[in-house]
């Protein structure tokens, strides 16, 4: 019988900019104890995990995708602690499951909890490029770097700016994904995001 292992996403509420992605052939309880020992930091907890015979293959593809989009690693350069929110990690996991032809006992709804956080903004368009607000095309901002856009002389995250504009101009309050409210060169950022992931998956398929 083929040995099974667990693919996991682990977070720490005291160190919110870091997500640990990896695999284990022990229990999650034992793995988290190991992570605490390795990092000398308390507070690590399981965000999501599941068991699969293809656990090593799934991890390989997930890490390859993270490297392709140049997600920053923390601690030592060869570790699996990434500057990526767990929702985005879960989105990547869903794409990886499709790649390897794997299914889980979890419902699809459980794999769609992500907040649709965008990729680094410079993956959508070059630094200095203009983004247009779809609710009012007279409203525009410019990409400052991987994480921020400039609007009216101030820097915002793309989702933060979308929330501000919707509240001020349309009396809407609530959390939104900025990729659903801005476009670059006439194309919605969310659609560009899907194309980027599709290209990455196709590249990985062709290399295997």
C-alpha positions as a Python dict, from the first residue, in 0.01 Angstrom:
ca = {
    (1, 'X'): (0, 0, 0),
    (2, 'X'): (127, 347, -89),
    (3, 'X'): (217, 551, 216),
    (4, 'X'): (5, 858, 286),
    (5, 'X'): (112, 1191, 429),
    (6, 'X'): (-43, 1527, 506),
    (7, 'X'): (-8, 1850, 310),
    (8, 'X'): (-51, 2141, 548),
    (9, 'X'): (-79, 2517, 581),
    (10, 'X'): (25, 2645, 924),
    (11, 'X'): (-7, 2999, 1059),
    (12, 'X'): (91, 3198, 1365),
    (13, 'X'): (-143, 3475, 1490),
    (14, 'X'): (155, 3649, 1650),
    (15, 'X'): (352, 3658, 1325),
    (16, 'X'): (82, 3727, 1069),
    (17, 'X'): (304, 3787, 766),
    (18, 'X'): (436, 3431, 760),
    (19, 'X'): (264, 3113, 641),
    (20, 'X'): (429, 2772, 666),
    (21, 'X'): (356, 2530, 383),
    (22, 'X'): (480, 2175, 395),
    (23, 'X'): (417, 1801, 435),
    (24, 'X'): (446, 1547, 713),
    (25, 'X'): (405, 1174, 758),
    (26, 'X'): (328, 1221, 1130),
    (27, 'X'): (27, 1381, 1298),
    (28, 'X'): (-30, 1756, 1273),
    (29, 'X'): (10, 1778, 1648),
    (30, 'X'): (360, 1631, 1626),
    (31, 'X'): (448, 1846, 1324),
    (32, 'X'): (343, 2167, 1497),
    (33, 'X'): (553, 2073, 1799),
    (34, 'X'): (845, 2036, 1559),
    (35, 'X'): (778, 2376, 1401),
    (36, 'X'): (773, 2536, 1747),
    (37, 'X'): (1108, 2374, 1824),
    (38, 'X'): (1256, 2477, 1488),
    (39, 'X'): (1147, 2841, 1510),
    (40, 'X'): (1162, 2883, 1888),
    (41, 'X'): (821, 3052, 1859),
    (42, 'X'): (494, 2956, 2026),
    (43, 'X'): (153, 3008, 1868),
    (44, 'X'): (175, 2798, 1550),
    (45, 'X'): (-158, 2640, 1455),
    (46, 'X'): (-306, 2440, 1170),
    (47, 'X'): (-495, 2645, 913),
    (48, 'X'): (-568, 2360, 673),
    (49, 'X'): (-439, 2012, 601),
    (50, 'X'): (-546, 1693, 431),
    (51, 'X'): (-415, 1341, 376),
    (52, 'X'): (-305, 1213, 35),
    (53, 'X'): (-85, 950, -125),
    (54, 'X'): (37, 1226, -357),
    (55, 'X'): (145, 1455, -71),
    (56, 'X'): (505, 1488, -191),
    (57, 'X'): (399, 1569, -546),
    (58, 'X'): (145, 1826, -425),
    (59, 'X'): (405, 2001, -208),
    (60, 'X'): (655, 2007, -495),
    (61, 'X'): (411, 2183, -725),
    (62, 'X'): (291, 2427, -460),
    (63, 'X'): (646, 2535, -382),
    (64, 'X'): (726, 2563, -754),
    (65, 'X'): (431, 2798, -804),
    (66, 'X'): (533, 3009, -504),
    (67, 'X'): (884, 3035, -645),
    (68, 'X'): (748, 3131, -989),
    (69, 'X'): (556, 3425, -844),
    (70, 'X'): (862, 3514, -634),
    (71, 'X'): (695, 3492, -295),
    (72, 'X'): (949, 3596, -33),
    (73, 'X'): (1077, 3327, 200),
    (74, 'X'): (1146, 3387, 568),
    (75, 'X'): (1410, 3254, 804),
    (76, 'X'): (1675, 3062, 605),
    (77, 'X'): (1647, 3084, 228),
    (78, 'X'): (1565, 2714, 182),
    (79, 'X'): (1279, 2697, 431),
    (80, 'X'): (908, 2680, 361),
    (81, 'X'): (798, 2992, 552),
    (82, 'X'): (650, 3233, 299),
    (83, 'X'): (538, 3595, 295),
    (84, 'X'): (192, 3491, 173),
    (85, 'X'): (-143, 3498, 349),
    (86, 'X'): (-305, 3158, 420),
    (87, 'X'): (-604, 3236, 197),
    (88, 'X'): (-377, 3274, -104),
    (89, 'X'): (-187, 2959, -3),
    (90, 'X'): (-519, 2775, 0),
    (91, 'X'): (-599, 2913, -346),
    (92, 'X'): (-265, 2779, -472),
    (93, 'X'): (-337, 2446, -311),
    (94, 'X'): (-668, 2423, -496),
    (95, 'X'): (-487, 2489, -825),
    (96, 'X'): (-226, 2226, -738),
    (97, 'X'): (-491, 1964, -665),
    (98, 'X'): (-626, 2018, -1015),
    (99, 'X'): (-275, 1976, -1154),
    (100, 'X'): (-213, 1637, -991),
    (101, 'X'): (-568, 1511, -1033),
    (102, 'X'): (-630, 1486, -660),
    (103, 'X'): (-951, 1529, -465),
    (104, 'X'): (-1007, 1558, -92),
    (105, 'X'): (-1286, 1461, 143),
    (106, 'X'): (-1338, 1832, 207),
    (107, 'X'): (-1617, 2006, 17),
    (108, 'X'): (-1527, 2253, -255),
    (109, 'X'): (-1671, 2528, -36),
    (110, 'X'): (-1401, 2461, 222),
    (111, 'X'): (-1138, 2511, -45),
    (112, 'X'): (-1287, 2846, -147),
    (113, 'X'): (-1248, 3035, 181),
    (114, 'X'): (-974, 3253, 39),
    (115, 'X'): (-1021, 3631, 27),
    (116, 'X'): (-898, 3657, -331),
    (117, 'X'): (-591, 3853, -228),
    (118, 'X'): (-406, 3958, -544),
    (119, 'X'): (-64, 3845, -652),
    (120, 'X'): (216, 4103, -619),
    (121, 'X'): (85, 4400, -817),
    (122, 'X'): (389, 4399, -1042),
    (123, 'X'): (273, 4060, -1172),
    (124, 'X'): (-31, 4234, -1322),
    (125, 'X'): (150, 4530, -1476),
    (126, 'X'): (481, 4717, -1451),
    (127, 'X'): (560, 4959, -1171),
    (128, 'X'): (409, 5297, -1257),
    (129, 'X'): (130, 5144, -1464),
    (130, 'X'): (-218, 5287, -1436),
    (131, 'X'): (-513, 5093, -1293),
    (132, 'X'): (-873, 5201, -1352),
    (133, 'X'): (-1160, 5170, -1103),
    (134, 'X'): (-1442, 4986, -1281),
    (135, 'X'): (-1725, 5169, -1101),
    (136, 'X'): (-1597, 5507, -1222),
    (137, 'X'): (-1336, 5504, -1498),
    (138, 'X'): (-1235, 5861, -1418),
    (139, 'X'): (-1078, 5723, -1099),
    (140, 'X'): (-728, 5593, -1157),
    (141, 'X'): (-430, 5491, -948),
    (142, 'X'): (-71, 5389, -1022),
    (143, 'X'): (126, 5085, -911),
    (144, 'X'): (397, 5189, -663),
    (145, 'X'): (549, 4848, -591),
    (146, 'X'): (447, 4486, -528),
    (147, 'X'): (200, 4578, -256),
    (148, 'X'): (79, 4936, -302),
    (149, 'X'): (-86, 5174, -545),
    (150, 'X'): (-86, 5553, -523),
    (151, 'X'): (-411, 5748, -530),
    (152, 'X'): (-456, 6116, -448),
    (153, 'X'): (-99, 6136, -317),
    (154, 'X'): (-133, 5844, -74),
    (155, 'X'): (-38, 5476, -86),
    (156, 'X'): (-300, 5204, -45),
    (157, 'X'): (-328, 4831, -87),
    (158, 'X'): (-546, 4757, -389),
    (159, 'X'): (-822, 4616, -166),
    (160, 'X'): (-788, 4903, 80),
    (161, 'X'): (-837, 5155, -198),
    (162, 'X'): (-1137, 4965, -336),
    (163, 'X'): (-1297, 4966, 10),
    (164, 'X'): (-1232, 5340, 49),
    (165, 'X'): (-1381, 5430, -289),
    (166, 'X'): (-1687, 5208, -248),
    (167, 'X'): (-1757, 5356, 94),
    (168, 'X'): (-1709, 5720, -10),
    (169, 'X'): (-1884, 5710, -346),
    (170, 'X'): (-2133, 5425, -318),
    (171, 'X'): (-2202, 5405, 57),
    (172, 'X'): (-2086, 5044, 65),
    (173, 'X'): (-1906, 4915, 374),
    (174, 'X'): (-1741, 4578, 399),
    (175, 'X'): (-1439, 4378, 295),
    (176, 'X'): (-1378, 4347, -79),
    (177, 'X'): (-1114, 4203, -310),
    (178, 'X'): (-943, 4482, -503),
    (179, 'X'): (-884, 4252, -798),
    (180, 'X'): (-1258, 4262, -865),
    (181, 'X'): (-1272, 4643, -886),
    (182, 'X'): (-967, 4750, -1086),
    (183, 'X'): (-851, 4677, -1437),
    (184, 'X'): (-527, 4715, -1629),
    (185, 'X'): (-533, 4786, -2003),
    (186, 'X'): (-904, 4712, -2009),
    (187, 'X'): (-877, 4374, -1835),
    (188, 'X'): (-1001, 4301, -1483),
    (189, 'X'): (-718, 4215, -1242),
    (190, 'X'): (-902, 3901, -1129),
    (191, 'X'): (-906, 3775, -1488),
    (192, 'X'): (-534, 3852, -1522),
    (193, 'X'): (-475, 3659, -1200),
    (194, 'X'): (-652, 3353, -1343),
    (195, 'X'): (-441, 3374, -1660),
    (196, 'X'): (-120, 3392, -1456),
    (197, 'X'): (-210, 3081, -1256),
    (198, 'X'): (-316, 2901, -1573),
    (199, 'X'): (19, 2974, -1740),
    (200, 'X'): (210, 2860, -1433),
    (201, 'X'): (15, 2534, -1420),
    (202, 'X'): (68, 2473, -1792),
    (203, 'X'): (441, 2533, -1751),
    (204, 'X'): (456, 2284, -1467),
    (205, 'X'): (259, 2026, -1667),
    (206, 'X'): (497, 2063, -1963),
    (207, 'X'): (798, 2017, -1735),
    (208, 'X'): (667, 1693, -1588),
}
